[in-house]
Amino acid sequence: MPARDLPRRRFLQTAAAGAALAAAPGGVWGAEKKVVPFRISLAEWSLHRSLGRDGEDNLRFPRIAKEEFGIDAVEYVNQFFKDKATDSAYLAELNQRCDDLGVRSLLIMVDGEGALGDADEGQRKQAVENHKKWLEAARTLGCHSIRVNAQSSGSYAEQLALAADGLGRLGEVADQYGLSVLVENHGGLSSNGAWLAGVMRRVGRPNVGTLPDFGNFCISGRGTPDAVWYDRYQGMKDLMPFAKAVSAKSHNFNEAGEETDSDYARIMKIVLNAGYSGYVGIEWEGDEPSEYEGVRLTKQLLERVRDQMG
């Protein structure tokens, strides 16, 4: 099929998949052909130490997800193909590899494109403009969303208003692409669940939502004795009403295979009680064991929790 036809094909595939998920009673169909409460995807950041930044490893990422981990849905990070957002041949090749493997592209995590809550209106508008190319790339790849940040400055109330303005503007643009804009709790006030929920209410757009991350509720000073944390369980409750994706962050495992920072069973109960039945993306960020082993341990834990809840 010619490269120019790929975006339409990816759109049709995504639309059909979305309809199937919406029709599934009480959950979604897993690879084992039974209804499950959620499915598992892989966030590319899990392999950030081993993947190169020139785009070549990004092309291999879908195969790694499928063949190494048995995962058929992926979440890209723009840092791994930063100069390829407008490269139609590159995106067509990535599409073809996903098609050949039966791997679904879910979203692109976008960093380094400016602060959407910048206090300077000109810079805020420029940040919106900078994100457009990633919306185009996400549509071409058949994704449902891009993940962005709510970086801002000023007081609590000022940052809420500024972030809501920038996200609202980007949401209007994303509507033209049939995509959603998702905000992750990713440091600063965005890691305050009440604040980010307030931003979502202020924006008030159905295509602007959240990507709650289990482990990203440190507001400041991470790794120091003075670190300020927002309670992760309350944070998940705050953000799940607006969630269109979920990130299962993992750092450490004990001998029983449990993540030592987050009670996965408790968090996944919050996730499912909010009515969520989409993908939960593995995001391993620990130092030990290796990246591949960390991903496998996280997948095993999610599968165990899913079986207990299913």
C-alpha positions in Angstrom: 0.0 0.0 0.0 1.4 3.4 -0.9 2.7 5.5 2.1 0.1 8.2 1.4 -2.7 5.7 2.2 -1.2 4.7 5.6 -2.8 7.5 7.7 -6.3 6.6 6.6 -5.7 2.9 7.2 -4.3 3.6 10.7 -7.3 5.8 11.4 -9.8 3.1 10.3 -7.9 0.4 12.4 -7.9 2.6 15.5 -11.6 3.5 15.0 -12.5 -0.2 14.7 -10.5 -1.1 17.7 -12.0 1.7 19.8 -15.5 0.5 18.8 -14.6 -3.0 19.9 -13.3 -1.9 23.2 -16.4 0.2 23.8 -18.7 -2.7 23.1 -16.9 -5.2 25.4 -19.0 -5.9 28.5 -17.2 -5.1 31.7 -13.7 -5.0 30.2 -11.7 -5.5 27.1 -10.6 -8.6 25.2 -7.2 -9.8 26.1 -4.8 -11.8 23.9 -6.2 -14.9 25.5 -9.6 -14.1 24.0 -11.4 -13.6 27.3 -12.8 -10.4 28.8 -10.2 -8.7 31.1 -10.6 -5.5 33.2 -7.7 -3.8 31.4 -4.9 -4.5 28.9 -1.2 -3.9 29.2 0.9 -1.6 27.1 4.6 -0.6 27.2 5.9 2.9 27.6 9.1 3.5 25.6 10.7 5.3 28.5 11.0 1.9 30.2 14.0 1.3 27.9 15.4 4.9 28.0 18.9 3.7 29.0 19.4 1.3 26.1 17.5 3.1 23.3 19.3 5.5 21.0 17.9 9.0 20.2 18.4 8.9 16.4 15.1 7.2 15.6 16.6 3.8 14.6 15.9 2.1 17.9 12.4 3.7 17.9 11.7 1.8 14.7 12.7 -1.4 16.6 10.7 -0.6 19.7 7.4 -2.3 18.5 9.3 -5.6 17.8 11.0 -5.4 21.2 7.6 -4.9 22.9 6.0 -7.9 21.0 8.9 -10.4 20.9 10.6 -9.7 24.2 7.6 -9.0 26.4 4.5 -10.3 24.6 3.0 -6.8 24.6 1.0 -5.6 21.5 0.4 -1.9 22.3 3.1 0.8 22.7 3.5 4.3 23.9 6.2 6.3 22.2 8.4 9.1 23.7 9.3 11.9 21.3 12.9 12.1 22.6 13.7 8.9 20.7 12.7 10.3 17.3 12.7 14.0 17.9 13.6 15.0 14.4 11.2 12.6 12.7 7.9 14.2 13.6 7.4 15.5 10.0 9.3 12.7 8.2 6.5 11.0 6.3 8.7 8.1 5.1 9.9 7.4 8.6 6.4 7.4 10.0 5.2 5.1 7.2 8.0 2.7 8.0 7.1 2.7 11.7 3.4 2.1 10.7 4.4 -0.8 8.5 6.4 -2.4 11.2 3.5 -2.1 13.6 1.1 -3.5 11.1 3.4 -6.5 10.3 3.7 -7.3 14.1 0.1 -6.6 15.0 1.2 -3.9 17.4 -1.0 -0.9 18.2 0.4 2.6 18.6 -1.5 4.3 21.5 0.1 7.7 22.2 3.2 9.9 22.0 4.7 11.3 25.1 5.9 14.8 24.2 8.6 16.7 26.1 10.8 19.7 25.3 8.3 21.7 23.2 7.8 24.6 25.5 5.7 25.3 28.6 1.9 25.2 27.9 1.4 27.2 31.0 4.1 29.8 30.3 3.4 33.2 32.0 4.3 34.9 28.7 1.3 34.7 26.4 3.5 34.7 23.3 5.6 31.8 24.6 2.4 30.0 25.6 1.1 30.3 22.1 4.4 29.2 20.7 4.3 26.1 22.9 0.9 25.2 21.4 2.3 25.7 17.9 5.3 23.5 18.7 3.1 20.6 19.7 1.2 20.6 16.4 3.7 18.5 14.6 3.3 15.8 17.2 -0.4 15.8 16.8 0.1 15.3 13.1 2.6 12.4 13.8 0.2 10.9 16.3 -2.7 10.9 13.8 -0.4 9.4 11.2 0.6 6.6 13.6 -3.1 5.9 14.6 -2.6 7.1 18.2 -5.5 8.3 20.3 -3.5 11.0 22.1 -0.4 12.9 22.8 0.8 13.3 26.4 2.0 16.7 27.4 3.2 18.6 30.5 1.5 21.4 32.4 4.6 23.3 33.2 4.0 26.9 34.5 5.1 29.5 37.1 3.6 31.8 39.6 1.2 31.1 42.5 -1.1 28.1 42.8 -4.0 29.9 41.2 -2.0 31.7 38.6 -0.4 28.4 37.4 -3.8 26.8 37.3 -5.2 29.5 35.1 -2.2 29.6 32.8 -2.0 25.8 32.3 -5.7 25.6 31.6 -5.4 28.3 29.0 -2.5 26.6 27.1 -4.1 23.2 27.4 -7.5 24.5 26.3 -5.9 26.1 23.2 -4.0 22.9 22.4 -7.2 20.9 22.9 -8.9 23.0 20.3 -6.2 22.2 17.8 -6.2 18.5 18.7 -9.9 18.4 17.9 -9.0 19.0 14.3 -6.9 15.9 14.3 -9.5 13.7 16.2 -7.0 13.4 19.1 -6.9 13.9 22.8 -4.3 15.9 24.9 -3.4 14.1 28.1 -1.5 15.7 31.0 0.7 13.5 33.2 1.5 14.3 36.8 5.1 15.1 36.1 6.6 17.3 38.8 5.8 20.7 40.2 2.2 21.5 40.8 1.2 18.9 38.2 2.1 16.3 40.8 -0.5 17.8 43.1 -3.6 15.8 42.3 -6.0 18.4 43.5 -4.3 21.1 41.4 -4.3 19.1 38.2 -7.9 18.0 38.7 -8.7 21.7 39.0 -6.9 22.4 35.8 -9.0 19.7 34.1 -12.2 21.2 35.4 -11.1 24.7 34.3 -10.3 23.5 30.8 -13.6 21.6 30.5 -12.9 19.9 27.2 -13.7 16.2 26.6 -10.5 15.7 24.6 -8.3 17.2 27.3 -7.7 14.6 30.1 -5.1 13.1 32.3 -2.5 10.3 32.2 -2.2 9.4 35.9 1.2 8.0 36.8 1.4 5.8 40.0 4.8 7.1 41.1 5.0 10.7 39.9 3.5 12.5 42.9 6.6 14.2 44.1 6.0 18.0 43.9 9.6 19.0 44.7 12.9 17.8 46.0 12.7 14.2 44.8 15.5 12.1 46.2 16.2 14.6 49.0 15.2 14.6 52.7 13.1 17.7 52.0 11.1 16.1 49.2 7.4 17.2 49.1 5.0 14.4 48.1 1.3 14.3 47.4 -0.3 11.1 48.6 -0.3 8.8 45.5 -3.5 7.1 46.4 -5.4 10.3 46.8 -3.7 11.6 43.7 -5.0 8.6 41.7 -8.5 9.3 43.0 -8.2 12.9 42.0 -7.0 12.2 38.4 -8.9 9.1 37.4 -12.2 10.9 36.6 -10.3 12.6 33.7 -8.0 9.7 32.7 -7.7 8.4 29.1 -4.5 6.4 29.8 -2.7 5.2 32.9 1.0 4.7 33.7 2.1 1.9 35.9 5.4 3.3 37.3 7.8 0.9 38.9 11.1 1.4 40.6 11.8 -1.4 43.0 10.6 -5.0 43.6 10.8 -7.2 46.7 11.3 -11.0 46.7 7.6 -11.5 46.5 7.4 -9.6 43.2 5.6 -6.6 44.7 6.5 -3.1 43.9 7.8 -1.5 47.1 6.8 2.1 46.5 3.2 1.6 45.2 0.5 -0.9 46.3 -0.5 -2.0 42.8 -3.6 -3.9 44.0 -4.8 -0.8 45.9 -4.1 1.6 43.0 -5.7 -0.7 40.4 -8.8 -0.9 42.5 -9.0 2.9 42.3 -8.4 2.8 38.6 -11.1 0.2 37.9 -13.6 1.8 40.4 -13.4 4.9 38.3 -14.8 3.0 35.4 -11.5 2.8 33.5 -11.0 -0.3 31.2 -8.3 0.8 28.8 -4.6 0.2 28.6 -2.3 0.4 31.6 1.2 1.3 30.4 4.3 -0.2 32.0 6.9 2.4 32.8 9.9 0.9 34.5 12.3 3.5 35.9 14.4 1.6 38.4 18.2 1.2 38.6 18.1 -2.6 39.4 17.4 -5.1 37.9 18.0 -4.5 34.2 15.4 -2.6 32.1 14.2 -5.8 30.5 13.8 -7.6 33.8 12.1 -4.6 35.3 9.6 -4.6 32.5 9.0 -8.3 33.0 8.5 -7.9 36.7 6.0 -5.1 36.2 4.1 -7.0 33.6 3.9 -10.1 35.9 2.6 -7.9 38.8 0.0 -6.3 36.6 -1.1 -9.7 35.3 -1.3 -11.1 38.8 -3.4 -8.1 40.0 -5.6 -8.4 36.9 -6.3 -12.0 37.5 -7.2 -11.3 41.1 -9.6 -8.6 40.1 -10.9 -10.3 36.9 
